[in-house]
Amino acid sequence: MDERQRFSEAVLPYVDDALSLARWLTGNAADAEDVVQEACLRAFGAIASVQNANARAWLLAIVRNTAFSWMAKNRPKAITTTDDAGIFEQAGLEMAEPQASPEAILIRKADAAQLENAIAALPLAYREVLVLREIEDLSYREISKVLSIPVGTVMSRLARARSSLIQRIGMAGEGKAGAA
């Protein structure tokens, strides 16, 4: 099997997952596309050395490392939040029921924005574990391989990320109730 065919079978099925992870790490779609393009080039260069590994986890590890390298080179370290609200708005519209009232759609959009902001506010180490587990649906072992950390660290970071999200969303909800 030649390199192009191996690349097509091992990488291309997971490009959408790679783009999703890159969006969460970089904060916007344009930067994510740049990161995924660079990651695919790196993956193609290394495709010959890949054995029968989990191709998805392997690609996401490359995307993660590429995203960090790209951000270190192209951004000040303080900018890590998302500005691509269109992704979340579109997802909210797609999830809305056709018969939903405008008020229900607006509430769903506000809830999605609140969740997105809470995730974006997490420290990067927690955010990446949460995104890989809850959005990309990787197992603890796969996340451990992608991030090169022990499974126990994955579990503790995920627990802390979830706890922090609950606190942030709870505080935001209390603020809304107090304003009403």
Secondary structure by P-SEA (a helix, b strand, c coil): ccaaaaaaacccccaaaaaaaaaaaaccaaaaaaaaaaaaaaaaaacccccccaaaaaaaaaaaaaaaaaaaacccccccccccaaaaaaaaaaaccccccaaaaaaaaaaaaaaaaaaaaccaaaaaaaaacccccccaaaaaaaacccaaaaaaaaaaaaaaaaaaaaaaaaaaaaac
